Amino acid sequence: MSKKIYGINHTKNSVSLNFVSAYITDAEKNYRNPSYGGKNEDHDSEFVGFIHTVSGEGIIETDSGRYVLHAGDFVFLQYNKLQLMATEDSEWHFYCLWFHLNNMVLDYEHIINLPFLPNERGYIEKIINLLNDHDYFCLCQANGLGLQLLGELLSAIGTITNKTQYYKEIREIVFYINQNISEELSVEELAKRCNMCTKHFRNIFLQQIGLTPKRYILKVKLEKAAFLLTFTPLSVTEISNELNFFSPAYFIRRFKLHYNMTPLKYRQIH
């Protein structure tokens, strides 16, 4: 009898990472870079990333507030909410990676002092070299390395942080939403899965994810719709029905508000 070693993927949606940029920076004193996403409503700037400070002191300003980063400080950021990166009386040496990320929720604007991975700089240098090759297969390698690095960073963060109350429950609900986005999802049903009342669940979800459950569900639906428009021949009506929108007209209206274009225009461009 033969023996097998195998693994099985039971998920419907896989996590993907696609790089925008990666760099290692030495910022001088009184450095200012205000040209970030706070004023940019273009969907193409809806990517995320992280900063890991090697030495010195840096300042970041977002829609939510002002943060000071010291040596070892690590933070996930949303580009569209970032308004400024700067220094004052200190130089700032840091790693910074920006990427589009699908089917994964990060804990944004939560600063943690994170020891550097033994191979962190090596990862980033290799990613930078691959991105600079401007080759499709090198890009695939860079994205793969980026996802691996992200996984190792998240694992390291998980071992040194005390998770907030209901952290595990909300992450499981986020995963459930992503896996069942084509189904009819209600906030009441999701709250019951966590054994919470609806109001308490809504508040905890908003606190941890940054969006209400309804807004998060709509965001995931629209992202799935964009994927179907790009990679399938399904009509706008079929996509609307597939994702349980109230009507095709409502789907088109919400899509246009999110992407600043109609579904058909999005399909033409992509």
C-alpha positions as CSV (number, residue, x, y, z in Angstrom):
1,M,0.0,0.0,0.0
2,S,1.4,3.4,-1.0
3,K,1.9,6.2,1.4
4,K,1.1,9.8,0.6
5,I,2.0,13.1,2.1
6,Y,-0.4,15.8,1.1
7,G,-2.3,19.0,2.0
8,I,-5.8,20.1,1.2
9,N,-7.1,23.7,0.7
10,H,-10.6,24.0,2.0
11,T,-11.0,27.7,1.5
12,K,-12.9,29.3,-1.4
13,N,-10.8,32.4,-1.6
14,S,-7.0,32.6,-1.4
15,V,-5.0,35.4,-0.1
16,S,-3.0,37.3,-2.7
17,L,-0.5,40.1,-2.6
18,N,0.6,42.3,-5.4
19,F,3.4,44.9,-4.9
20,V,3.2,48.6,-5.6
21,S,6.6,49.5,-4.2
22,A,9.2,48.5,-1.7
23,Y,12.1,50.5,-0.3
24,I,14.7,51.0,2.4
25,T,15.0,54.6,3.3
26,D,17.4,56.9,5.2
27,A,15.5,60.1,5.8
28,E,17.5,63.1,6.9
29,K,16.4,65.6,9.6
30,N,13.5,67.8,8.7
31,Y,12.4,65.4,6.0
32,R,8.8,65.9,4.8
33,N,6.8,63.9,2.3
34,P,3.2,65.0,2.1
35,S,2.5,63.5,-1.3
36,Y,0.4,60.6,0.1
37,G,-3.0,59.2,-0.3
38,G,-5.1,61.3,2.1
39,K,-6.3,63.5,-0.8
40,N,-6.3,60.8,-3.4
41,E,-9.7,59.2,-4.1
42,D,-8.5,57.1,-7.0
43,H,-9.2,53.4,-6.4
44,D,-5.8,52.5,-7.7
45,S,-4.3,54.0,-4.5
46,E,-6.4,51.8,-2.3
47,F,-3.4,49.7,-1.3
48,V,-1.9,49.0,2.1
49,G,1.5,48.4,3.6
50,F,3.8,48.6,6.6
51,I,6.7,50.6,8.0
52,H,9.3,49.1,10.3
53,T,11.7,51.6,11.9
54,V,15.3,50.5,12.0
55,S,16.7,53.5,13.9
56,G,16.0,57.2,14.6
57,E,12.6,58.7,14.9
58,G,9.9,59.3,12.3
59,I,6.4,60.9,12.2
60,I,3.4,59.7,10.3
61,E,0.1,61.5,10.1
62,T,-3.1,59.8,8.9
63,D,-6.8,60.8,8.8
64,S,-7.0,59.3,12.4
65,G,-4.1,61.1,14.0
66,R,-0.3,61.7,14.4
67,Y,2.1,59.0,15.4
68,V,5.8,59.0,16.3
69,L,7.8,55.9,15.4
70,H,11.0,54.9,17.2
71,A,13.5,52.1,16.6
72,G,11.8,48.8,16.3
73,D,8.3,50.3,15.9
74,F,6.1,48.5,13.3
75,V,2.8,49.6,11.9
76,F,0.4,48.6,9.1
77,L,-1.1,51.5,7.2
78,Q,-3.7,52.2,4.5
79,Y,-2.3,54.4,1.8
80,N,-5.5,56.4,1.3
81,K,-5.5,57.5,4.9
82,L,-1.8,58.5,5.0
83,Q,-1.2,62.2,4.8
84,L,2.4,62.8,5.8
85,M,5.7,61.1,6.6
86,A,8.3,63.3,8.2
87,T,11.2,63.8,10.6
88,E,12.1,66.6,12.9
89,D,15.4,66.6,14.9
90,S,16.3,63.0,14.1
91,E,17.2,61.0,11.1
92,W,14.9,58.1,10.3
93,H,16.0,54.7,8.8
94,F,13.1,52.5,7.9
95,Y,11.7,49.7,5.7
96,C,8.5,50.4,3.8
97,L,6.4,48.1,1.6
98,W,3.2,48.9,-0.2
99,F,0.9,46.3,-1.9
100,H,-2.6,45.4,-2.8
101,L,-3.9,42.7,-0.5
102,N,-6.9,40.5,-1.1
103,N,-8.9,38.4,1.5
104,M,-6.8,39.4,4.5
105,V,-7.6,42.0,7.2
106,L,-4.7,43.7,8.9
107,D,-4.7,45.7,12.2
108,Y,-4.1,49.2,10.8
109,E,-2.5,52.1,12.8
110,H,-1.6,49.9,15.8
111,I,2.0,50.5,16.6
112,I,4.0,47.6,18.1
113,N,7.6,47.4,18.9
114,L,8.6,44.3,16.9
115,P,12.0,42.6,16.9
116,F,13.4,42.3,13.4
117,L,13.1,38.9,11.7
118,P,16.6,37.4,11.2
119,N,16.1,37.6,7.4
120,E,13.9,40.6,7.2
121,R,16.3,43.0,5.4
122,G,17.4,40.1,3.1
123,Y,13.7,39.5,2.1
124,I,13.2,43.2,1.3
125,E,16.4,43.6,-0.7
126,K,15.5,40.6,-2.8
127,I,12.0,41.9,-3.3
128,I,13.4,45.3,-4.4
129,N,15.8,43.6,-6.9
130,L,13.0,41.5,-8.3
131,L,10.7,44.5,-8.8
132,N,13.5,46.4,-10.5
133,D,13.9,43.6,-13.1
134,H,10.5,44.7,-14.6
135,D,9.8,41.1,-15.6
136,Y,6.5,39.2,-15.2
137,F,8.1,36.1,-13.6
138,C,10.3,38.3,-11.3
139,L,7.1,40.1,-10.2
140,C,5.5,36.8,-9.4
141,Q,8.6,35.9,-7.3
142,A,8.5,39.3,-5.5
143,N,4.8,38.9,-4.7
144,G,5.4,35.4,-3.4
145,L,8.3,36.6,-1.2
146,G,6.2,39.5,0.0
147,L,3.3,37.2,1.1
148,Q,5.8,34.9,2.8
149,L,7.4,37.9,4.6
150,L,3.9,39.2,5.6
151,G,3.1,35.7,7.0
152,E,6.3,35.6,9.1
153,L,5.7,39.2,10.4
154,L,2.1,38.4,11.4
155,S,3.3,35.2,13.2
156,A,5.9,37.2,15.1
157,I,3.3,39.9,16.0
158,G,0.9,37.2,17.2
159,T,3.5,35.7,19.6
160,I,4.2,39.0,21.4
161,T,0.8,40.8,21.5
162,N,-2.0,40.2,23.8
163,K,-5.0,40.0,21.6
164,T,-7.9,42.2,22.5
165,Q,-11.1,40.6,23.7
166,Y,-13.1,39.0,20.9
167,Y,-10.1,39.2,18.5
168,K,-10.4,35.6,17.5
169,E,-14.2,35.8,17.1
170,I,-14.1,38.8,14.8
171,R,-11.3,37.4,12.7
172,E,-13.4,34.2,12.3
173,I,-16.4,36.3,11.2
174,V,-14.2,38.2,8.7
175,F,-13.1,34.9,7.3
176,Y,-16.7,33.6,7.2
177,I,-17.8,36.8,5.3
178,N,-15.0,36.4,2.7
179,Q,-15.8,32.7,2.2
180,N,-19.6,33.3,1.9
181,I,-19.9,36.6,0.2
182,S,-22.2,35.3,-2.5
183,E,-24.7,34.3,0.2
184,E,-27.3,36.5,1.9
185,L,-25.5,37.8,5.0
186,S,-27.2,39.7,7.9
187,V,-25.6,41.5,10.8
188,E,-28.0,39.7,13.1
189,E,-26.9,36.3,11.9
190,L,-23.2,37.2,12.2
191,A,-23.7,38.4,15.7
192,K,-25.4,35.1,16.7
193,R,-22.3,33.2,15.4
194,C,-20.3,35.2,17.9
195,N,-22.9,34.7,20.7
196,M,-23.3,38.5,20.9
197,C,-26.2,40.9,20.7
198,T,-26.3,42.8,17.4
199,K,-25.4,46.2,18.9
200,H,-22.4,44.8,20.8
201,F,-21.2,42.9,17.8
202,R,-21.5,46.0,15.6
203,N,-19.5,48.0,18.0
204,I,-16.7,45.4,18.4
205,F,-16.5,44.8,14.7
206,L,-16.2,48.6,14.0
207,Q,-13.5,48.9,16.7
208,Q,-11.4,46.1,15.3
209,I,-12.0,46.3,11.5
210,G,-12.6,50.0,11.1
211,L,-15.8,49.5,9.2
212,T,-19.3,48.5,10.3
213,P,-20.3,44.9,9.4
214,K,-22.6,46.2,6.6
215,R,-19.9,48.4,5.1
216,Y,-17.4,45.6,5.2
217,I,-19.8,43.2,3.5
218,L,-20.5,45.8,0.8
219,K,-16.7,46.4,0.3
220,V,-16.1,42.7,-0.1
221,K,-19.0,42.3,-2.5
222,L,-17.7,45.2,-4.7
223,E,-14.2,43.8,-4.7
224,K,-15.6,40.4,-5.7
225,A,-17.7,42.1,-8.4
226,A,-14.6,43.8,-9.8
227,F,-12.8,40.4,-9.9
228,L,-15.8,38.9,-11.8
229,L,-15.9,41.8,-14.3
230,T,-12.2,41.4,-15.0
231,F,-11.9,37.6,-15.2
232,T,-15.3,36.2,-16.2
233,P,-17.9,36.9,-19.0
234,L,-20.7,37.3,-16.6
235,S,-23.1,40.2,-17.3
236,V,-23.7,43.0,-14.9
237,T,-27.1,41.6,-14.1
238,E,-25.6,38.1,-13.5
239,I,-22.9,39.5,-11.2
240,S,-25.6,41.5,-9.3
241,N,-27.6,38.4,-8.8
242,E,-24.6,36.3,-7.9
243,L,-23.6,38.6,-5.1
244,N,-27.1,39.2,-3.8
245,F,-27.4,42.9,-4.5
246,F,-31.0,44.3,-4.2
247,S,-31.1,45.0,-7.9
248,P,-28.8,45.6,-10.8
249,A,-29.5,49.3,-10.6
250,Y,-28.5,49.4,-6.9
251,F,-25.3,47.3,-7.7
252,I,-24.3,49.8,-10.5
253,R,-24.9,52.8,-8.2
254,R,-22.8,51.3,-5.3
255,F,-20.1,50.2,-7.7
256,K,-19.9,53.7,-9.3
257,L,-19.6,55.3,-5.8
258,H,-16.8,52.9,-4.9
259,Y,-14.8,52.8,-8.1
260,N,-15.7,56.2,-9.7
261,M,-16.9,54.4,-12.8
262,T,-19.6,52.1,-14.0
263,P,-19.1,48.3,-14.0
264,L,-19.0,48.3,-17.8
265,K,-16.4,51.0,-17.9
266,Y,-14.4,49.1,-15.3
267,R,-14.5,46.0,-17.5
268,Q,-13.4,47.9,-20.5
269,I,-10.3,49.3,-18.6
270,H,-9.3,46.1,-16.9
